[in-house]
């Protein structure tokens, strides 16, 4: 079942690159007591993700924070080393990279896709959500092959 607006995020453990190596990130703790713009991409270094999706959130970070967003986070079914390298190569300061290396979070929220046709296996669908204190307040899932409703610009419009 796909997560819906009003649902609490499931418990999951992400991994993120840190100064001292990899760090485990508990979803309950990460999302507690604050407003997080979370967006998911099918894969780091993939064309749309690298050319448009991540850069949009980097460029719009100040505007999102001015609208009350405490943190911007990106998740993908990639390992934390790849997510860290992608952040560095993309100049993604201000975006927390949350590795969902085994796809457990994508599966738990019901937002997986089959990328086998592209040699990618099971990945996350492309989406953006606004999460307040662990509860989904907005959810914008892209149709296959599209990039519109999960963009930073669209999320900003929805924030008013």
C-alpha angles and dihedrals in degrees: 000000000000117000114253137205107281094032123120114239114254121250111269141153119230126186124223134184112254137179092261096042131277119353128201113230119202110213094215092056095039096055098034118119099355146076115255129185103212120187128181130207131192091236146349114251092018117135106256093032093054100036100042120359104055094033090053092057092045091051094045098042095108092048092049091049090049087058092056102271109144097192140010117212134181124203131189139161091257130108120264093251091058091045090051093048090048092051091050094046091047098045089238099169110158095034119097110219112217114191116213089185097169095036093242094136093045089051094045092054091043095240105122128130133196109245094170091116086066096040091255103111119204112355140163120276116242111263146134126217136181111222123192117190090337095311123113109241097169131017124187114180120184124230111242111289094008133116114190118088096045094055125113089240092056093047090051090052090052091051088060 
